[in-house]
Amino acid sequence: MNDSPTKLAITVDIVVYPGFKAMEAIGPMSVFEYANLHLQRRGKGPGYDVRVASHQPGPVRSDTLMSLDATKTLSPLALPDNAIIVGSRHIQEALVNSAAITDWIAAVAPRIQRLTALCSGAFFLAAAGVLNGKRATTHWSVADRLKAEYPAIEVDADAIFIRSDNVWTSAGVTAGIDLALALVEEDYGRDLALEVATEMVVYLKRPGGQSQFSSHLLSERTTRPNIRALQNWILDNLHERLSVSQLAQKAMMSERHFARVFQQEVGLSTQEFIEMCRFERATQLLAELALPLKTVAARACFSDEAHMRRVFMKKLGITPKVYRERFATTGIDTLL
């Protein structure tokens, strides 16, 4: 963490190109701007020096009516501390038309302090060979393509953001804000990140290992009101032993019909959904509170600590203890 009052600002280049996703540029840019504002209120200098960069200077049209003015031209001789490559809705076209960005990444990767890709921007890093042998994420809609085209990358289609050494990748759109808050926390501490999150009215404690599709989001996506109501009821009653028979009765369906409808609506069986709800609750408790693992298991409504351990090993390949250790340095750091 860099908290020296005389420390030079961390230089950040937001790398854009024609058709870039506007929100993915503006979101992190706003996080860093608010970080500077709150540092100023503490009597300190700016923490971040943010520039918009591209392979050509001048206005760059986004996927909306908005354009950003690229005041910096990408050069291997003028490296920022952190380069953030944003995504595009038409990433294959962007890779062809903006191939100079891929070439620049390949040239600077061994020397740059931090490389970050938001959403489908991960394809630029992949094309440059930066993600080979690393774990990475991207927007869920292009995750299978990333996995198929670059088999040397361990693609996690479910994570909000992932850090692998000095390379960070995130899921789509608003996940870029989550990642930027994690960077602020690593650079200047949790208090500043929390102040920025509060100012922006966003959720600070969304760990990188959290699913892109949370139990609450899956509930909102459900079209049948009775199934949506049942999902909310499950979230409030995880402490109970929830059987298919009991849930079918609450949904006023036969067991067979209910099991089929729930799977169609939610994309998970009832037991998979319940397990995900308990897992999410456990990850939040592990990230936020210094509780004994036995207490976490109880509050997350697992049958016991061993049950919680089995679920973590199945979903993440690590134990709850290791999960918490990886969150110890920065409360919203991701799985390494």
C-alpha positions as CSV (number, residue, x, y, z in Angstrom):
1,M,0.0,0.0,0.0
2,N,1.3,3.4,-1.0
3,D,0.3,6.0,1.7
4,S,3.4,8.4,1.6
5,P,2.3,12.0,1.3
6,T,5.1,12.6,-1.2
7,K,4.4,9.6,-3.3
8,L,4.1,10.2,-7.0
9,A,0.7,9.5,-8.5
10,I,0.2,6.1,-10.1
11,T,-0.1,6.6,-13.8
12,V,-3.1,4.8,-15.5
13,D,-3.8,4.6,-19.2
14,I,-7.4,3.8,-20.2
15,V,-6.8,2.1,-23.5
16,V,-9.7,2.7,-26.0
17,Y,-10.3,2.0,-29.7
18,P,-13.3,2.5,-32.0
19,G,-16.4,0.7,-30.6
20,F,-15.1,0.4,-27.0
21,K,-17.7,0.0,-24.3
22,A,-18.2,3.4,-22.8
23,M,-19.2,2.3,-19.4
24,E,-16.1,0.2,-19.0
25,A,-13.9,3.3,-19.5
26,I,-16.0,5.7,-17.5
27,G,-16.6,3.4,-14.5
28,P,-12.9,2.9,-13.5
29,M,-12.1,6.5,-14.6
30,S,-14.7,7.7,-12.1
31,V,-13.3,5.4,-9.3
32,F,-9.8,6.9,-9.7
33,E,-11.2,10.5,-9.9
34,Y,-13.1,10.0,-6.6
35,A,-10.0,8.4,-5.1
36,N,-8.1,11.6,-5.9
37,L,-10.9,13.7,-4.5
38,H,-10.9,11.9,-1.2
39,L,-7.1,12.0,-1.0
40,Q,-7.2,15.7,-1.5
41,R,-9.7,16.0,1.4
42,R,-7.1,14.3,3.5
43,G,-4.5,16.9,2.5
44,K,-2.7,14.6,0.1
45,G,-1.8,14.9,-3.5
46,P,-3.6,13.0,-6.3
47,G,-3.1,9.2,-6.1
48,Y,-3.8,8.6,-9.8
49,D,-2.8,10.3,-13.0
50,V,-5.3,9.0,-15.6
51,R,-5.0,9.4,-19.3
52,V,-7.0,8.1,-22.2
53,A,-4.7,6.3,-24.7
54,S,-5.1,4.7,-28.1
55,H,-3.0,3.7,-31.0
56,Q,-4.0,7.0,-32.6
57,P,-4.6,10.3,-30.9
58,G,-7.9,12.2,-31.1
59,P,-11.6,11.5,-30.5
60,V,-12.5,7.8,-30.3
61,R,-16.1,6.8,-30.7
62,S,-17.5,4.3,-28.2
63,D,-20.5,1.9,-28.5
64,T,-22.7,4.8,-27.5
65,L,-23.1,8.4,-28.7
66,M,-20.1,9.3,-26.6
67,S,-16.5,9.7,-27.7
68,L,-13.4,10.0,-25.6
69,D,-10.4,12.1,-26.6
70,A,-7.3,10.0,-26.6
71,T,-4.6,12.5,-25.5
72,K,-1.8,9.9,-25.4
73,T,-0.5,7.6,-28.2
74,L,0.5,4.1,-27.1
75,S,4.3,3.8,-27.2
76,P,6.7,1.2,-25.7
77,L,8.8,4.1,-24.6
78,A,6.1,5.8,-22.4
79,L,4.7,3.1,-20.1
80,P,2.1,3.8,-17.5
81,D,2.1,2.0,-14.1
82,N,-1.2,0.4,-15.1
83,A,-2.8,-0.1,-18.6
84,I,-6.5,-0.8,-18.6
85,I,-7.8,-2.3,-21.9
86,V,-11.6,-2.0,-22.1
87,G,-13.9,-4.4,-23.9
88,S,-16.1,-4.2,-27.0
89,R,-19.4,-5.7,-28.1
90,H,-17.7,-6.7,-31.4
91,I,-14.3,-7.9,-30.1
92,Q,-13.3,-9.9,-33.1
93,E,-13.7,-6.9,-35.3
94,A,-11.8,-4.8,-32.8
95,L,-8.9,-7.2,-32.7
96,V,-8.5,-6.9,-36.5
97,N,-9.0,-3.1,-36.7
98,S,-6.9,-2.3,-33.6
99,A,-4.2,-4.9,-33.9
100,A,-1.7,-2.2,-32.9
101,I,-3.0,-2.5,-29.4
102,T,-2.1,-6.3,-29.3
103,D,1.4,-5.5,-30.6
104,W,1.8,-2.9,-28.0
105,I,0.7,-5.2,-25.2
106,A,3.1,-7.9,-26.4
107,A,6.0,-5.4,-26.4
108,V,5.4,-3.9,-23.0
109,A,4.1,-6.9,-21.0
110,P,7.5,-7.9,-19.6
111,R,8.2,-4.4,-18.3
112,I,4.8,-2.9,-17.2
113,Q,3.9,-2.9,-13.6
114,R,0.3,-3.9,-14.0
115,L,-1.9,-5.0,-17.0
116,T,-5.6,-4.9,-16.7
117,A,-8.3,-6.1,-19.1
118,L,-12.0,-5.4,-18.6
119,C,-14.7,-7.7,-20.1
120,S,-13.8,-8.8,-23.7
121,G,-10.7,-6.7,-23.5
122,A,-9.1,-9.9,-22.2
123,F,-9.0,-11.0,-25.9
124,F,-6.3,-8.4,-26.5
125,L,-4.2,-9.8,-23.7
126,A,-4.9,-13.3,-25.0
127,A,-3.8,-12.5,-28.5
128,A,-0.6,-11.0,-27.2
129,G,0.2,-14.2,-25.3
130,V,0.0,-12.5,-21.9
131,L,-2.6,-14.8,-20.4
132,N,-1.0,-18.1,-21.4
133,G,-0.7,-20.3,-18.3
134,K,-2.7,-17.9,-16.3
135,R,-6.2,-17.9,-14.8
136,A,-8.5,-15.2,-16.3
137,T,-12.1,-14.2,-16.7
138,T,-14.2,-12.2,-19.2
139,H,-17.8,-11.5,-19.9
140,W,-19.8,-14.7,-19.6
141,S,-21.1,-14.3,-23.2
142,V,-17.6,-14.7,-24.8
143,A,-16.0,-16.9,-22.2
144,D,-16.5,-20.1,-24.2
145,R,-14.9,-18.4,-27.3
146,L,-11.9,-17.3,-25.2
147,K,-11.5,-20.8,-23.9
148,A,-11.8,-22.3,-27.4
149,E,-9.5,-19.9,-29.2
150,Y,-6.8,-19.7,-26.4
151,P,-6.7,-23.2,-24.7
152,A,-3.5,-22.2,-22.8
153,I,-5.6,-19.9,-20.6
154,E,-7.5,-21.2,-17.6
155,V,-10.8,-19.4,-18.2
156,D,-13.1,-18.9,-15.2
157,A,-16.4,-17.8,-16.8
158,D,-18.0,-17.2,-13.4
159,A,-15.7,-14.8,-11.5
160,I,-16.2,-11.1,-11.2
161,F,-12.5,-10.4,-11.5
162,I,-9.3,-12.3,-11.2
163,R,-5.7,-11.4,-10.4
164,S,-2.9,-13.5,-11.7
165,D,0.5,-12.0,-10.8
166,N,0.5,-8.5,-12.2
167,V,-2.4,-9.2,-14.7
168,W,-6.0,-8.5,-13.8
169,T,-9.1,-9.4,-15.8
170,S,-12.7,-8.8,-15.1
171,A,-16.2,-9.7,-16.2
172,G,-18.4,-7.3,-18.1
173,V,-19.3,-3.7,-17.7
174,T,-19.9,-2.9,-14.0
175,A,-17.4,-5.5,-12.9
176,G,-14.8,-3.0,-14.0
177,I,-15.9,-0.8,-11.1
178,D,-15.4,-3.7,-8.7
179,L,-11.9,-4.3,-10.1
180,A,-11.0,-0.6,-9.9
181,L,-12.1,-0.5,-6.3
182,A,-9.9,-3.5,-5.6
183,L,-6.9,-1.6,-7.2
184,V,-7.6,1.4,-5.0
185,E,-7.7,-0.8,-1.9
186,E,-4.4,-2.4,-2.8
187,D,-2.8,0.9,-3.6
188,Y,-4.1,3.1,-0.8
189,G,-6.0,0.9,1.7
190,R,-9.5,-0.2,2.4
191,D,-10.7,3.0,4.0
192,L,-10.1,5.0,0.8
193,A,-11.8,2.3,-1.3
194,L,-14.8,2.3,1.1
195,E,-15.0,6.1,0.9
196,V,-15.0,5.9,-2.9
197,A,-17.6,3.1,-3.0
198,T,-19.9,5.1,-0.6
199,E,-19.5,8.2,-2.8
200,M,-20.4,6.3,-5.9
201,V,-23.2,4.3,-4.1
202,V,-21.8,1.0,-5.1
203,Y,-21.1,-2.3,-3.3
204,L,-17.6,-2.4,-2.1
205,K,-17.5,-6.0,-0.7
206,R,-18.1,-7.9,-4.0
207,P,-15.1,-10.3,-4.0
208,G,-13.5,-11.3,-7.3
209,G,-14.4,-14.9,-6.6
210,Q,-18.1,-14.2,-6.4
211,S,-20.2,-15.5,-9.3
212,Q,-21.2,-13.3,-12.2
213,F,-24.7,-14.8,-11.6
214,S,-25.5,-14.5,-7.9
215,S,-28.5,-16.2,-6.3
216,H,-30.2,-12.8,-6.1
217,L,-29.6,-12.2,-9.9
218,L,-30.9,-15.7,-10.7
219,S,-34.0,-14.8,-8.7
220,E,-34.6,-11.6,-10.7
221,R,-34.2,-13.6,-14.0
222,T,-36.9,-16.0,-13.1
223,T,-40.1,-15.5,-15.1
224,R,-42.6,-17.4,-13.0
225,P,-43.7,-15.4,-9.9
226,N,-44.2,-18.5,-7.8
227,I,-40.6,-19.7,-8.5
228,R,-39.2,-16.2,-7.9
229,A,-41.1,-16.0,-4.6
230,L,-39.8,-19.5,-3.6
231,Q,-36.2,-18.5,-4.4
232,N,-36.6,-15.5,-2.0
233,W,-38.1,-17.7,0.6
234,I,-35.2,-20.1,0.3
235,L,-32.7,-17.3,0.9
236,D,-34.6,-16.4,4.1
237,N,-34.8,-20.0,5.3
238,L,-31.4,-21.6,4.5
239,H,-31.2,-22.8,8.1
240,E,-34.0,-25.3,7.5
241,R,-33.6,-28.8,5.9
242,L,-35.1,-27.9,2.5
243,S,-36.4,-31.0,0.7
244,V,-37.8,-31.1,-2.9
245,S,-41.1,-32.3,-1.4
246,Q,-41.3,-29.2,0.9
247,L,-40.4,-26.8,-1.8
248,A,-42.8,-28.3,-4.3
249,Q,-45.6,-28.0,-1.7
250,K,-44.8,-24.3,-1.3
251,A,-44.8,-23.8,-5.0
252,M,-48.1,-25.7,-5.2
253,M,-46.8,-28.2,-7.7
254,S,-46.2,-31.9,-7.9
255,E,-42.6,-32.9,-7.1
256,R,-41.8,-34.1,-10.6
257,H,-43.3,-31.0,-12.3
258,F,-41.7,-28.6,-9.8
259,A,-38.2,-30.1,-10.2
260,R,-38.5,-29.8,-14.0
261,V,-39.9,-26.2,-13.9
262,F,-37.3,-25.0,-11.3
263,Q,-34.4,-26.4,-13.4
264,Q,-35.8,-24.7,-16.6
265,E,-36.3,-21.4,-14.8
266,V,-33.2,-21.2,-12.7
267,G,-30.7,-23.4,-14.6
268,L,-29.9,-25.3,-11.4
269,S,-31.6,-28.0,-9.4
270,T,-33.1,-27.0,-6.1
271,Q,-30.2,-28.5,-4.2
272,E,-27.6,-26.8,-6.4
273,F,-29.4,-23.4,-5.9
274,I,-29.4,-24.0,-2.1
275,E,-25.8,-24.9,-2.1
276,M,-24.9,-21.8,-4.1
277,C,-26.8,-19.6,-1.6
278,R,-25.0,-21.1,1.3
279,F,-21.6,-20.8,-0.5
280,E,-22.2,-17.1,-1.3
281,R,-23.1,-16.4,2.3
282,A,-20.0,-18.2,3.5
283,T,-17.7,-16.2,1.1
284,Q,-19.1,-12.9,2.3
285,L,-18.6,-13.9,6.0
286,L,-15.1,-15.1,5.3
287,A,-14.2,-11.9,3.5
288,E,-15.7,-9.5,6.1
289,L,-15.5,-11.0,9.5
290,A,-12.8,-12.6,11.6
291,L,-15.0,-15.5,12.7
292,P,-14.0,-19.1,13.5
293,L,-14.6,-21.4,10.5
294,K,-17.1,-23.4,12.6
295,T,-19.1,-20.2,13.2
296,V,-19.0,-19.3,9.5
297,A,-20.3,-22.7,8.6
298,A,-23.2,-22.3,11.1
299,R,-24.1,-18.8,9.9
300,A,-24.0,-19.9,6.3
301,C,-26.3,-22.7,7.2
302,F,-24.1,-25.6,6.3
303,S,-24.7,-28.8,8.3
304,D,-21.1,-28.5,9.7
305,E,-17.6,-27.3,8.9
306,A,-16.8,-30.4,6.9
307,H,-19.8,-29.8,4.7
308,M,-18.7,-26.2,4.0
309,R,-15.2,-27.5,3.2
310,R,-16.5,-30.0,0.7
311,V,-18.5,-27.3,-1.1
312,F,-15.5,-24.9,-1.3
313,M,-13.3,-27.7,-2.7
314,K,-15.9,-28.6,-5.3
315,K,-16.5,-25.0,-6.4
316,L,-13.0,-23.4,-6.1
317,G,-10.6,-26.2,-5.4
318,I,-9.4,-24.6,-2.2
319,T,-10.6,-24.8,1.5
320,P,-12.5,-22.0,3.3
321,K,-9.3,-21.3,5.3
322,V,-7.2,-20.7,2.1
323,Y,-10.0,-18.6,0.7
324,R,-9.9,-16.3,3.7
325,E,-6.1,-16.1,3.7
326,R,-6.3,-14.9,0.1
327,F,-8.6,-12.1,1.2
328,A,-6.4,-11.2,4.2
329,T,-4.2,-8.5,2.5
330,T,-7.0,-6.7,0.8
331,G,-10.6,-7.3,1.7
332,I,-11.8,-7.3,-1.9
333,D,-8.8,-9.0,-3.5
334,T,-9.5,-11.9,-5.7
335,L,-8.4,-15.5,-5.7
336,L,-4.8,-15.7,-6.9
